[in-house]
Amino acid sequence: MQCNEQEAIPLEVVRKFDAMDDGDPTVPPQFSCEKCGGEMYPEYYKGLHGCEYKISDVREK
Ligand SMILES: [Zn+2]
């Protein structure tokens, strides 16, 4: 979200994060940017709880 760096995180890894995170299902699994340490948001991800996250949802607001 901060430097526009894109990182391909394997879906398997994201799912593991999602499974461990039993917090707010409206928030996608959070990763930190390797370059700037900033928050990352999935370009598109459908979570285990059926929630869909799209980066366009947060970018346009
Ligand atoms: Zn960054």
N, CA, C, O and the ligand as a Tripos MOL2 file, in Angstrom:
@<TRIPOS>MOLECULE
protein
  245   243    62     0     0
PROTEIN
NO_CHARGES

@<TRIPOS>ATOM
      1 N           0.8310   -1.2030    0.0000 N.3       1 MET1
      2 CA          0.0000    0.0000    0.0000 C.3       1 MET1
      3 C           0.8670    1.2560    0.0000 C.2       1 MET1
      4 O           0.3860    2.3300   -0.3600 O.2       1 MET1
      5 N           2.1100    1.1440    0.3890 N.am      2 GLN2
      6 CA          2.9110    2.3550    0.5450 C.3       2 GLN2
      7 C           3.8590    2.6370   -0.6140 C.2       2 GLN2
      8 O           4.0190    3.7900   -1.0160 O.2       2 GLN2
      9 N           4.4820    1.6110   -1.1460 N.am      3 CYS3
     10 CA          5.4630    1.8740   -2.2020 C.3       3 CYS3
     11 C           5.0560    1.2430   -3.5270 C.2       3 CYS3
     12 O           5.8020    1.3090   -4.5030 O.2       3 CYS3
     13 N           3.8700    0.6310   -3.5630 N.am      4 ASN4
     14 CA          3.3600   -0.0080   -4.7700 C.3       4 ASN4
     15 C           4.1790   -1.2110   -5.2110 C.2       4 ASN4
     16 O           4.0020   -1.7100   -6.3220 O.2       4 ASN4
     17 N           5.0540   -1.6700   -4.3680 N.am      5 GLU5
     18 CA          5.7660   -2.9000   -4.6610 C.3       5 GLU5
     19 C           4.7540   -4.0340   -4.6870 C.2       5 GLU5
     20 O           3.8630   -4.0980   -3.8390 O.2       5 GLU5
     21 N           4.8900   -4.9250   -5.6570 N.am      6 GLN6
     22 CA          3.9900   -6.0670   -5.6970 C.3       6 GLN6
     23 C           4.7610   -7.3250   -5.3730 C.2       6 GLN6
     24 O           5.8690   -7.5510   -5.8600 O.2       6 GLN6
     25 N           4.1520   -8.1220   -4.5480 N.am      7 GLU7
     26 CA          4.8130   -9.3580   -4.1570 C.3       7 GLU7
     27 C           3.8420  -10.5050   -4.3680 C.2       7 GLU7
     28 O           2.7030  -10.4620   -3.9030 O.2       7 GLU7
     29 N           4.2960  -11.5190   -5.0630 N.am      8 ALA8
     30 CA          3.4460  -12.6840   -5.2880 C.3       8 ALA8
     31 C           3.5770  -13.6240   -4.1030 C.2       8 ALA8
     32 O           4.6110  -14.2620   -3.9070 O.2       8 ALA8
     33 N           2.5390  -13.6970   -3.3370 N.am      9 ILE9
     34 CA          2.5300  -14.5910   -2.1890 C.3       9 ILE9
     35 C           1.6870  -15.8040   -2.5470 C.2       9 ILE9
     36 O           0.5200  -15.6590   -2.9100 O.2       9 ILE9
     37 N           2.2620  -16.9970   -2.4500 N.am     10 PRO10
     38 CA          1.5130  -18.2000   -2.8170 C.3      10 PRO10
     39 C           0.2070  -18.3120   -2.0420 C.2      10 PRO10
     40 O           0.1680  -18.0560   -0.8380 O.2      10 PRO10
     41 N          -0.8470  -18.6900   -2.7280 N.am     11 LEU11
     42 CA         -2.1690  -18.8060   -2.1210 C.3      11 LEU11
     43 C          -2.1260  -19.6980   -0.8820 C.2      11 LEU11
     44 O          -2.8140  -19.4470    0.1070 O.2      11 LEU11
     45 N          -1.3170  -20.7260   -0.9570 N.am     12 GLU12
     46 CA         -1.1700  -21.6610    0.1580 C.3      12 GLU12
     47 C          -0.7010  -20.9390    1.4220 C.2      12 GLU12
     48 O          -1.1840  -21.2060    2.5220 O.2      12 GLU12
     49 N           0.2320  -20.0360    1.2430 N.am     13 VAL13
     50 CA          0.7710  -19.2790    2.3750 C.3      13 VAL13
     51 C          -0.2850  -18.3370    2.9450 C.2      13 VAL13
     52 O          -0.4350  -18.2020    4.1590 O.2      13 VAL13
     53 N          -1.0100  -17.6920    2.0380 N.am     14 VAL14
     54 CA         -2.0620  -16.7730    2.4820 C.3      14 VAL14
     55 C          -3.1320  -17.5300    3.2620 C.2      14 VAL14
     56 O          -3.6350  -17.0580    4.2820 O.2      14 VAL14
     57 N          -3.4620  -18.7060    2.7630 N.am     15 ARG15
     58 CA         -4.4840  -19.5210    3.4360 C.3      15 ARG15
     59 C          -4.0550  -19.9160    4.8470 C.2      15 ARG15
     60 O          -4.8640  -19.9360    5.7750 O.2      15 ARG15
     61 N          -2.7890  -20.2250    4.9870 N.am     16 LYS16
     62 CA         -2.2770  -20.5770    6.3140 C.3      16 LYS16
     63 C          -2.4080  -19.4000    7.2620 C.2      16 LYS16
     64 O          -2.8160  -19.5570    8.4130 O.2      16 LYS16
     65 N          -2.0630  -18.2320    6.7750 N.am     17 PHE17
     66 CA         -2.2090  -17.0150    7.5760 C.3      17 PHE17
     67 C          -3.6580  -16.8140    7.9710 C.2      17 PHE17
     68 O          -3.9740  -16.4850    9.1140 O.2      17 PHE17
     69 N          -4.5310  -17.0200    6.9940 N.am     18 ASP18
     70 CA         -5.9590  -16.8280    7.2090 C.3      18 ASP18
     71 C          -6.4720  -17.8100    8.2610 C.2      18 ASP18
     72 O          -7.2690  -17.4450    9.1250 O.2      18 ASP18
     73 N          -6.0140  -19.0440    8.1810 N.am     19 ALA19
     74 CA         -6.4690  -20.0740    9.1080 C.3      19 ALA19
     75 C          -6.0040  -19.7920   10.5380 C.2      19 ALA19
     76 O          -6.7090  -20.0970   11.5000 O.2      19 ALA19
     77 N          -4.8270  -19.2140   10.6640 N.am     20 MET20
     78 CA         -4.2920  -18.9040   11.9980 C.3      20 MET20
     79 C          -4.9570  -17.6720   12.5880 C.2      20 MET20
     80 O          -5.0720  -17.5220   13.8050 O.2      20 MET20
     81 N          -5.3880  -16.8010   11.6950 N.am     21 ASP21
     82 CA         -5.9690  -15.5460   12.1320 C.3      21 ASP21
     83 C          -7.4760  -15.7090   12.3380 C.2      21 ASP21
     84 O          -8.2380  -15.7140   11.3720 O.2      21 ASP21
     85 N          -7.8960  -15.8390   13.5730 N.am     22 ASP22
     86 CA         -9.3210  -15.9930   13.8250 C.3      22 ASP22
     87 C          -9.9390  -14.6830   14.3180 C.2      22 ASP22
     88 O         -10.9060  -14.6710   15.0800 O.2      22 ASP22
     89 N          -9.3630  -13.6180   13.8680 N.am     23 GLY23
     90 CA         -9.8890  -12.3020   14.2560 C.3      23 GLY23
     91 C         -11.0180  -11.8600   13.3530 C.2      23 GLY23
     92 O         -11.9030  -12.6460   13.0160 O.2      23 GLY23
     93 N         -10.9840  -10.6250   12.9710 N.am     24 ASP24
     94 CA        -12.0260  -10.0200   12.1620 C.3      24 ASP24
     95 C         -12.0240  -10.5920   10.7410 C.2      24 ASP24
     96 O         -11.0540  -10.4080   10.0060 O.2      24 ASP24
     97 N         -13.0920  -11.2800   10.3500 N.am     25 PRO25
     98 CA        -13.1240  -11.8760    9.0080 C.3      25 PRO25
     99 C         -13.2660  -10.8600    7.8820 C.2      25 PRO25
    100 O         -13.1110  -11.2030    6.7100 O.2      25 PRO25
    101 N         -13.5570   -9.6220    8.2290 N.am     26 THR26
    102 CA        -13.6670   -8.6190    7.1760 C.3      26 THR26
    103 C         -12.2990   -8.0610    6.7950 C.2      26 THR26
    104 O         -12.1700   -7.3220    5.8190 O.2      26 THR26
    105 N         -11.2930   -8.4160    7.5670 N.am     27 VAL27
    106 CA         -9.9410   -7.9520    7.2840 C.3      27 VAL27
    107 C          -9.1320   -9.1090    6.7040 C.2      27 VAL27
    108 O          -9.0730  -10.1800    7.3100 O.2      27 VAL27
    109 N          -8.5160   -8.9150    5.5560 N.am     28 PRO28
    110 CA         -7.7370   -9.9900    4.9460 C.3      28 PRO28
    111 C          -6.4570  -10.2560    5.7240 C.2      28 PRO28
    112 O          -6.0280   -9.4300    6.5290 O.2      28 PRO28
    113 N          -5.8490  -11.4120    5.4790 N.am     29 PRO29
    114 CA         -4.5660  -11.6840    6.1230 C.3      29 PRO29
    115 C          -3.5810  -10.5760    5.7900 C.2      29 PRO29
    116 O          -3.4790  -10.1430    4.6420 O.2      29 PRO29
    117 N          -2.8670  -10.1290    6.7950 N.am     30 GLN30
    118 CA         -1.9960   -8.9810    6.5930 C.3      30 GLN30
    119 C          -0.5440   -9.3940    6.4040 C.2      30 GLN30
    120 O          -0.0010  -10.1980    7.1630 O.2      30 GLN30
    121 N           0.0560   -8.8360    5.3950 N.am     31 PHE31
    122 CA          1.4700   -9.0570    5.1580 C.3      31 PHE31
    123 C           2.1810   -7.7130    5.1600 C.2      31 PHE31
    124 O           1.5820   -6.6720    4.8920 O.2      31 PHE31
    125 N           3.4570   -7.7600    5.4650 N.am     32 SER32
    126 CA          4.2330   -6.5330    5.4340 C.3      32 SER32
    127 C           5.1440   -6.5330    4.2090 C.2      32 SER32
    128 O           5.6710   -7.5680    3.8020 O.2      32 SER32
    129 N           5.3110   -5.3610    3.6420 N.am     33 CYS33
    130 CA          6.1710   -5.2110    2.4760 C.3      33 CYS33
    131 C           7.6300   -5.4600    2.8640 C.2      33 CYS33
    132 O           8.1140   -4.9550    3.8770 O.2      33 CYS33
    133 N           8.3130   -6.2440    2.0410 N.am     34 GLU34
    134 CA          9.7160   -6.5180    2.3400 C.3      34 GLU34
    135 C          10.5860   -5.2980    2.1150 C.2      34 GLU34
    136 O          11.6710   -5.1860    2.6850 O.2      34 GLU34
    137 N          10.1090   -4.3860    1.2870 N.am     35 LYS35
    138 CA         10.9410   -3.2280    0.9540 C.3      35 LYS35
    139 C          10.7920   -2.0800    1.9420 C.2      35 LYS35
    140 O          11.7830   -1.5070    2.3950 O.2      35 LYS35
    141 N           9.5510   -1.7500    2.2720 N.am     36 CYS36
    142 CA          9.3650   -0.5770    3.1230 C.3      36 CYS36
    143 C           8.6980   -0.9140    4.4540 C.2      36 CYS36
    144 O           8.5350   -0.0430    5.3080 O.2      36 CYS36
    145 N           8.3130   -2.1790    4.6270 N.am     37 GLY37
    146 CA          7.6700   -2.5550    5.8870 C.3      37 GLY37
    147 C           6.2330   -2.1100    5.9800 C.2      37 GLY37
    148 O           5.5880   -2.2770    7.0150 O.2      37 GLY37
    149 N           5.7290   -1.5420    4.9020 N.am     38 GLY38
    150 CA          4.3650   -1.0390    4.8930 C.3      38 GLY38
    151 C           3.3390   -2.1560    4.8030 C.2      38 GLY38
    152 O           3.6650   -3.3170    4.5600 O.2      38 GLY38
    153 N           2.1130   -1.7720    5.0030 N.am     39 GLU39
    154 CA          1.0130   -2.7190    4.9490 C.3      39 GLU39
    155 C           0.7620   -3.1600    3.5130 C.2      39 GLU39
    156 O           0.8710   -2.3640    2.5800 O.2      39 GLU39
    157 N           0.4300   -4.4200    3.3470 N.am     40 MET40
    158 CA          0.0970   -4.9040    2.0150 C.3      40 MET40
    159 C          -1.3670   -5.3120    1.9820 C.2      40 MET40
    160 O          -1.9580   -5.6730    2.9990 O.2      40 MET40
    161 N          -1.9290   -5.2450    0.7940 N.am     41 TYR41
    162 CA         -3.3140   -5.6530    0.6280 C.3      41 TYR41
    163 C          -3.3910   -6.5560   -0.5920 C.2      41 TYR41
    164 O          -2.7500   -6.2890   -1.6090 O.2      41 TYR41
    165 N          -4.1780   -7.6300   -0.4940 N.am     42 PRO42
    166 CA         -4.2170   -8.5390   -1.6450 C.3      42 PRO42
    167 C          -4.8810   -7.9060   -2.8560 C.2      42 PRO42
    168 O          -5.8910   -7.2130   -2.7300 O.2      42 PRO42
    169 N          -4.3160   -8.1460   -4.0170 N.am     43 GLU43
    170 CA         -4.9200   -7.6640   -5.2500 C.3      43 GLU43
    171 C          -6.2970   -8.3020   -5.3990 C.2      43 GLU43
    172 O          -7.2790   -7.6460   -5.7460 O.2      43 GLU43
    173 N          -6.3300   -9.5770   -5.1300 N.am     44 TYR44
    174 CA         -7.6070  -10.2730   -5.0420 C.3      44 TYR44
    175 C          -7.4100  -11.5250   -4.2050 C.2      44 TYR44
    176 O          -6.4670  -12.2870   -4.4140 O.2      44 TYR44
    177 N          -8.2940  -11.7210   -3.2750 N.am     45 TYR45
    178 CA         -8.2060  -12.9260   -2.4640 C.3      45 TYR45
    179 C          -9.5740  -13.2640   -1.9100 C.2      45 TYR45
    180 O         -10.2850  -12.3970   -1.4020 O.2      45 TYR45
    181 N          -9.9360  -14.5350   -2.0100 N.am     46 LYS46
    182 CA        -11.1760  -14.9780   -1.3940 C.3      46 LYS46
    183 C         -10.8210  -15.7990   -0.1680 C.2      46 LYS46
    184 O         -10.1720  -16.8400   -0.2620 O.2      46 LYS46
    185 N         -11.2510  -15.3170    0.9670 N.am     47 GLY47
    186 CA        -10.8550  -15.9290    2.2350 C.3      47 GLY47
    187 C         -11.6030  -17.1960    2.5690 C.2      47 GLY47
    188 O         -12.5830  -17.5580    1.9190 O.2      47 GLY47
    189 N         -11.1170  -17.8600    3.5950 N.am     48 LEU48
    190 CA        -11.7180  -19.1130    4.0560 C.3      48 LEU48
    191 C         -13.1540  -18.8980    4.5210 C.2      48 LEU48
    192 O         -13.9740  -19.8150    4.4720 O.2      48 LEU48
    193 N         -13.4460  -17.7110    4.9620 N.am     49 HIS49
    194 CA        -14.7790  -17.4230    5.4750 C.3      49 HIS49
    195 C         -15.7110  -16.9430    4.3720 C.2      49 HIS49
    196 O         -16.8460  -16.5420    4.6330 O.2      49 HIS49
    197 N         -15.2230  -16.9870    3.1400 N.am     50 GLY50
    198 CA        -16.0490  -16.5850    2.0050 C.3      50 GLY50
    199 C         -16.0000  -15.1050    1.7050 C.2      50 GLY50
    200 O         -16.6820  -14.6310    0.7960 O.2      50 GLY50
    201 N         -15.2000  -14.3650    2.4600 N.am     51 CYS51
    202 CA        -15.0790  -12.9340    2.2020 C.3      51 CYS51
    203 C         -14.1120  -12.7070    1.0420 C.2      51 CYS51
    204 O         -13.0760  -13.3640    0.9360 O.2      51 CYS51
    205 N         -14.4720  -11.7720    0.1870 N.am     52 GLU52
    206 CA        -13.5850  -11.4420   -0.9160 C.3      52 GLU52
    207 C         -12.9500  -10.0900   -0.6600 C.2      52 GLU52
    208 O         -13.5920   -9.1530   -0.1850 O.2      52 GLU52
    209 N         -11.6790  -10.0190   -0.9880 N.am     53 TYR53
    210 CA        -10.9360   -8.7700   -0.7930 C.3      53 TYR53
    211 C         -10.3370   -8.3700   -2.1250 C.2      53 TYR53
    212 O          -9.7020   -9.1760   -2.8050 O.2      53 TYR53
    213 N         -10.5430   -7.1390   -2.4810 N.am     54 LYS54
    214 CA         -9.9480   -6.6380   -3.7110 C.3      54 LYS54
    215 C          -9.2610   -5.3310   -3.4030 C.2      54 LYS54
    216 O          -9.7830   -4.5010   -2.6580 O.2      54 LYS54
    217 N          -8.1000   -5.1520   -3.9740 N.am     55 ILE55
    218 CA         -7.3560   -3.9330   -3.6750 C.3      55 ILE55
    219 C          -8.0990   -2.7110   -4.2000 C.2      55 ILE55
    220 O          -7.9460   -1.6100   -3.6690 O.2      55 ILE55
    221 N          -8.8960   -2.9020   -5.2330 N.am     56 SER56
    222 CA         -9.6560   -1.7690   -5.7750 C.3      56 SER56
    223 C         -10.6760   -1.2440   -4.7590 C.2      56 SER56
    224 O         -11.0470   -0.0710   -4.7870 O.2      56 SER56
    225 N         -11.1180   -2.1230   -3.8720 N.am     57 ASP57
    226 CA        -12.0780   -1.7000   -2.8460 C.3      57 ASP57
    227 C         -11.4910   -0.6500   -1.9120 C.2      57 ASP57
    228 O         -12.1810    0.2810   -1.4980 O.2      57 ASP57
    229 N         -10.2180   -0.8070   -1.5860 N.am     58 VAL58
    230 CA         -9.6150    0.1370   -0.6530 C.3      58 VAL58
    231 C          -8.9430    1.2990   -1.3660 C.2      58 VAL58
    232 O          -8.8020    2.3810   -0.7960 O.2      58 VAL58
    233 N          -8.5250    1.0810   -2.6180 N.am     59 ARG59
    234 CA         -7.8340    2.1320   -3.3430 C.3      59 ARG59
    235 C          -8.7790    3.2440   -3.7650 C.2      59 ARG59
    236 O          -8.4110    4.4190   -3.7710 O.2      59 ARG59
    237 N          -9.9970    2.8640   -4.1150 N.am     60 GLU60
    238 CA        -10.9030    3.8600   -4.6740 C.3      60 GLU60
    239 C         -11.5480    4.7500   -3.6200 C.2      60 GLU60
    240 O         -12.1150    5.7960   -3.9390 O.2      60 GLU60
    241 N         -11.4590    4.3300   -2.3680 N.am     61 LYS61
    242 CA        -12.0990    5.1150   -1.3220 C.3      61 LYS61
    243 C         -11.1910    6.2260   -0.8090 C.2      61 LYS61
    244 O         -11.5830    6.9830    0.0790 O.2      61 LYS61
    245 ZN          6.5550   -1.2410    0.3060 Zn       62 ZN62
@<TRIPOS>BOND
     1     1     2 1
     2     2     3 1
     3     3     4 2
     4     3     5 am
     5     5     6 1
     6     6     7 1
     7     7     8 2
     8     7     9 am
     9     9    10 1
    10    10    11 1
    11    11    12 2
    12    11    13 am
    13    13    14 1
    14    14    15 1
    15    15    16 2
    16    15    17 am
    17    17    18 1
    18    18    19 1
    19    19    20 2
    20    19    21 am
    21    21    22 1
    22    22    23 1
    23    23    24 2
    24    23    25 am
    25    25    26 1
    26    26    27 1
    27    27    28 2
    28    27    29 am
    29    29    30 1
    30    30    31 1
    31    31    32 2
    32    31    33 am
    33    33    34 1
    34    34    35 1
    35    35    36 2
    36    35    37 am
    37    37    38 1
    38    38    39 1
    39    39    40 2
    40    39    41 am
    41    41    42 1
    42    42    43 1
    43    43    44 2
    44    43    45 am
    45    45    46 1
    46    46    47 1
    47    47    48 2
    48    47    49 am
    49    49    50 1
    50    50    51 1
    51    51    52 2
    52    51    53 am
    53    53    54 1
    54    54    55 1
    55    55    56 2
    56    55    57 am
    57    57    58 1
    58    58    59 1
    59    59    60 2
    60    59    61 am
    61    61    62 1
    62    62    63 1
    63    63    64 2
    64    63    65 am
    65    65    66 1
    66    66    67 1
    67    67    68 2
    68    67    69 am
    69    69    70 1
    70    70    71 1
    71    71    72 2
    72    71    73 am
    73    73    74 1
    74    74    75 1
    75    75    76 2
    76    75    77 am
    77    77    78 1
    78    78    79 1
    79    79    80 2
    80    79    81 am
    81    81    82 1
    82    82    83 1
    83    83    84 2
    84    83    85 am
    85    85    86 1
    86    86    87 1
    87    87    88 2
    88    87    89 am
    89    89    90 1
    90    90    91 1
    91    91    92 2
    92    91    93 am
    93    93    94 1
    94    94    95 1
    95    95    96 2
    96    95    97 am
    97    97    98 1
    98    98    99 1
    99    99   100 2
   100    99   101 am
   101   101   102 1
   102   102   103 1
   103   103   104 2
   104   103   105 am
   105   105   106 1
   106   106   107 1
   107   107   108 2
   108   107   109 am
   109   109   110 1
   110   110   111 1
   111   111   112 2
   112   111   113 am
   113   113   114 1
   114   114   115 1
   115   115   116 2
   116   115   117 am
   117   117   118 1
   118   118   119 1
   119   119   120 2
   120   119   121 am
   121   121   122 1
   122   122   123 1
   123   123   124 2
   124   123   125 am
   125   125   126 1
   126   126   127 1
   127   127   128 2
   128   127   129 am
   129   129   130 1
   130   130   131 1
   131   131   132 2
   132   131   133 am
   133   133   134 1
   134   134   135 1
   135   135   136 2
   136   135   137 am
   137   137   138 1
   138   138   139 1
   139   139   140 2
   140   139   141 am
   141   141   142 1
   142   142   143 1
   143   143   144 2
   144   143   145 am
   145   145   146 1
   146   146   147 1
   147   147   148 2
   148   147   149 am
   149   149   150 1
   150   150   151 1
   151   151   152 2
   152   151   153 am
   153   153   154 1
   154   154   155 1
   155   155   156 2
   156   155   157 am
   157   157   158 1
   158   158   159 1
   159   159   160 2
   160   159   161 am
   161   161   162 1
   162   162   163 1
   163   163   164 2
   164   163   165 am
   165   165   166 1
   166   166   167 1
   167   167   168 2
   168   167   169 am
   169   169   170 1
   170   170   171 1
   171   171   172 2
   172   171   173 am
   173   173   174 1
   174   174   175 1
   175   175   176 2
   176   175   177 am
   177   177   178 1
   178   178   179 1
   179   179   180 2
   180   179   181 am
   181   181   182 1
   182   182   183 1
   183   183   184 2
   184   183   185 am
   185   185   186 1
   186   186   187 1
   187   187   188 2
   188   187   189 am
   189   189   190 1
   190   190   191 1
   191   191   192 2
   192   191   193 am
   193   193   194 1
   194   194   195 1
   195   195   196 2
   196   195   197 am
   197   197   198 1
   198   198   199 1
   199   199   200 2
   200   199   201 am
   201   201   202 1
   202   202   203 1
   203   203   204 2
   204   203   205 am
   205   205   206 1
   206   206   207 1
   207   207   208 2
   208   207   209 am
   209   209   210 1
   210   210   211 1
   211   211   212 2
   212   211   213 am
   213   213   214 1
   214   214   215 1
   215   215   216 2
   216   215   217 am
   217   217   218 1
   218   218   219 1
   219   219   220 2
   220   219   221 am
   221   221   222 1
   222   222   223 1
   223   223   224 2
   224   223   225 am
   225   225   226 1
   226   226   227 1
   227   227   228 2
   228   227   229 am
   229   229   230 1
   230   230   231 1
   231   231   232 2
   232   231   233 am
   233   233   234 1
   234   234   235 1
   235   235   236 2
   236   235   237 am
   237   237   238 1
   238   238   239 1
   239   239   240 2
   240   239   241 am
   241   241   242 1
   242   242   243 1
   243   243   244 2
@<TRIPOS>SUBSTRUCTURE
     1 MET1         2 RESIDUE 1 A MET
     2 GLN2         6 RESIDUE 1 A GLN
     3 CYS3        10 RESIDUE 1 A CYS
     4 ASN4        14 RESIDUE 1 A ASN
     5 GLU5        18 RESIDUE 1 A GLU
     6 GLN6        22 RESIDUE 1 A GLN
     7 GLU7        26 RESIDUE 1 A GLU
     8 ALA8        30 RESIDUE 1 A ALA
     9 ILE9        34 RESIDUE 1 A ILE
    10 PRO10       38 RESIDUE 1 A PRO
    11 LEU11       42 RESIDUE 1 A LEU
    12 GLU12       46 RESIDUE 1 A GLU
    13 VAL13       50 RESIDUE 1 A VAL
    14 VAL14       54 RESIDUE 1 A VAL
    15 ARG15       58 RESIDUE 1 A ARG
    16 LYS16       62 RESIDUE 1 A LYS
    17 PHE17       66 RESIDUE 1 A PHE
    18 ASP18       70 RESIDUE 1 A ASP
    19 ALA19       74 RESIDUE 1 A ALA
    20 MET20       78 RESIDUE 1 A MET
    21 ASP21       82 RESIDUE 1 A ASP
    22 ASP22       86 RESIDUE 1 A ASP
    23 GLY23       90 RESIDUE 1 A GLY
    24 ASP24       94 RESIDUE 1 A ASP
    25 PRO25       98 RESIDUE 1 A PRO
    26 THR26      102 RESIDUE 1 A THR
    27 VAL27      106 RESIDUE 1 A VAL
    28 PRO28      110 RESIDUE 1 A PRO
    29 PRO29      114 RESIDUE 1 A PRO
    30 GLN30      118 RESIDUE 1 A GLN
    31 PHE31      122 RESIDUE 1 A PHE
    32 SER32      126 RESIDUE 1 A SER
    33 CYS33      130 RESIDUE 1 A CYS
    34 GLU34      134 RESIDUE 1 A GLU
    35 LYS35      138 RESIDUE 1 A LYS
    36 CYS36      142 RESIDUE 1 A CYS
    37 GLY37      146 RESIDUE 1 A GLY
    38 GLY38      150 RESIDUE 1 A GLY
    39 GLU39      154 RESIDUE 1 A GLU
    40 MET40      158 RESIDUE 1 A MET
    41 TYR41      162 RESIDUE 1 A TYR
    42 PRO42      166 RESIDUE 1 A PRO
    43 GLU43      170 RESIDUE 1 A GLU
    44 TYR44      174 RESIDUE 1 A TYR
    45 TYR45      178 RESIDUE 1 A TYR
    46 LYS46      182 RESIDUE 1 A LYS
    47 GLY47      186 RESIDUE 1 A GLY
    48 LEU48      190 RESIDUE 1 A LEU
    49 HIS49      194 RESIDUE 1 A HIS
    50 GLY50      198 RESIDUE 1 A GLY
    51 CYS51      202 RESIDUE 1 A CYS
    52 GLU52      206 RESIDUE 1 A GLU
    53 TYR53      210 RESIDUE 1 A TYR
    54 LYS54      214 RESIDUE 1 A LYS
    55 ILE55      218 RESIDUE 1 A ILE
    56 SER56      222 RESIDUE 1 A SER
    57 ASP57      226 RESIDUE 1 A ASP
    58 VAL58      230 RESIDUE 1 A VAL
    59 ARG59      234 RESIDUE 1 A ARG
    60 GLU60      238 RESIDUE 1 A GLU
    61 LYS61      242 RESIDUE 1 A LYS
    62 ZN62       245 GROUP 0 **** ****
